[in-house]
Amino acid sequence: QVQLVESGGGLVQAGGSLRLSCAASRRTFSWYVMGWFRQAPGKERECVALRGTYYADSVKGRFTISADNANSTVNLQMNSLKPEDTAVYYCVAGSKPGLPTSPADYDYWGQGTQVTVSS
């Protein structure tokens, strides 16, 4: 069974930074495409960043995805945060090759962590 354990998130002022982490098993970390999605109230889930590397246009230059091989962890460093970045962020893992950006392409989801950016 694939488990994704997220940490990080919280409340920050606009222009600030946050770091999200997602811990997975060694097998999941090695075999699956992993990344981050987010969902804001009233909006569809959006692919933010994928290990490999993909970034949504809205976060390019501000967010950085990285992999900690020793700890089987995927991190998302978020800088210059904006109020529009406010959402629940989900770590994902999927077996579809390439860098798929549709939520339907991901089999496993973390529990989600809230990121709130105040203006």
Wavefront OBJ file of the C-alpha trace (Angstrom):
o trace
v 0.000 0.000 0.000
v 1.296 3.417 -0.933
v 1.311 6.006 1.808
v 2.208 9.636 1.355
v 2.782 11.629 4.528
v 2.772 15.392 4.096
v 4.136 18.029 6.420
v 4.558 21.767 6.282
v 2.013 24.313 5.219
v 0.365 26.937 7.389
v -0.342 30.649 7.352
v 2.072 33.170 5.853
v 1.934 36.747 4.657
v 2.216 37.590 0.988
v 5.834 37.552 -0.105
v 6.759 34.939 2.457
v 7.934 31.360 2.065
v 6.815 27.898 3.076
v 8.200 24.424 2.557
v 6.119 21.305 2.067
v 7.486 17.804 2.447
v 6.095 14.453 1.392
v 7.556 11.247 2.796
v 7.047 7.996 0.931
v 8.349 4.466 1.047
v 11.572 3.705 -0.779
v 9.659 1.738 -3.420
v 7.166 4.525 -4.044
v 9.897 7.140 -4.193
v 11.921 5.102 -6.692
v 9.175 3.780 -8.965
v 6.460 6.435 -9.155
v 6.058 9.855 -10.653
v 5.654 12.151 -7.669
v 4.645 15.748 -7.312
v 2.189 18.258 -5.907
v -1.319 19.350 -6.788
v -3.424 22.034 -5.145
v -7.090 22.842 -4.877
v -8.466 26.239 -3.985
v -12.086 26.690 -2.835
v -14.461 26.452 -5.768
v -11.718 25.488 -8.199
v -10.520 22.267 -9.787
v -7.392 20.510 -8.682
v -4.331 21.944 -10.407
v -0.959 20.343 -11.004
v 1.657 22.579 -9.394
v 4.952 20.751 -9.777
v 6.268 17.314 -10.669
v 9.603 15.734 -9.956
v 11.300 15.514 -13.302
v 10.633 18.628 -13.755
v 7.313 20.299 -14.441
v 5.941 23.547 -13.044
v 2.639 25.254 -13.627
v 3.093 28.623 -15.307
v 1.602 30.331 -12.270
v 4.430 29.128 -9.995
v 7.459 29.133 -12.296
v 10.359 31.035 -10.774
v 8.779 30.944 -7.299
v 8.374 27.256 -6.452
v 11.057 24.581 -6.513
v 10.492 20.840 -6.278
v 13.322 18.684 -5.013
v 13.947 15.104 -4.009
v 15.758 13.927 -0.901
v 16.938 10.495 -1.944
v 18.287 9.549 1.456
v 14.910 10.076 3.112
v 12.604 9.206 0.190
v 11.068 12.642 0.461
v 9.820 15.084 -2.152
v 9.868 18.726 -1.100
v 8.205 21.834 -2.453
v 9.874 25.128 -1.577
v 7.445 27.976 -2.116
v 8.814 31.501 -2.228
v 7.259 34.884 -2.978
v 3.877 33.503 -2.029
v 0.755 35.268 -3.230
v -2.811 35.205 -1.886
v -3.817 33.259 -4.994
v -1.536 30.429 -3.857
v -3.959 29.762 -1.012
v -5.188 26.185 -1.365
v -4.997 22.693 0.011
v -1.824 21.121 -1.332
v -1.645 17.398 -2.042
v 1.321 15.148 -2.580
v 0.672 12.621 -5.353
v 2.207 9.465 -6.748
v 1.332 7.752 -10.001
v 2.555 5.022 -12.325
v 1.775 6.699 -15.663
v 5.065 7.478 -17.435
v 6.108 10.939 -18.464
v 4.893 13.991 -16.566
v 1.120 13.733 -16.613
v -0.714 16.743 -15.216
v -4.253 15.423 -14.911
v -5.482 14.452 -11.438
v -6.928 11.289 -12.998
v -3.404 10.107 -13.788
v -2.455 9.791 -10.127
v -3.364 6.755 -8.102
v -2.273 7.909 -4.692
v -2.880 11.125 -2.792
v -1.731 12.440 0.544
v -4.184 13.778 3.089
v -3.615 17.377 2.012
v -2.107 20.311 3.861
v -3.548 23.806 4.006
v -1.526 26.755 2.743
v -2.999 30.175 3.438
v -1.387 33.373 2.187
v -2.708 36.599 3.635
v -2.534 39.900 1.801
l 1 2 3 4 5 6 7 8 9 10 11 12 13 14 15 16 17 18 19 20 21 22 23 24 25 26 27 28 29 30 31 32 33 34 35 36 37 38 39 40 41 42 43 44 45 46 47 48 49 50 51 52 53 54 55 56 57 58 59 60 61 62 63 64 65 66 67 68 69 70 71 72 73 74 75 76 77 78 79 80 81 82 83 84 85 86 87 88 89 90 91 92 93 94 95 96 97 98 99 100 101 102 103 104 105 106 107 108 109 110 111 112 113 114 115 116 117 118 119
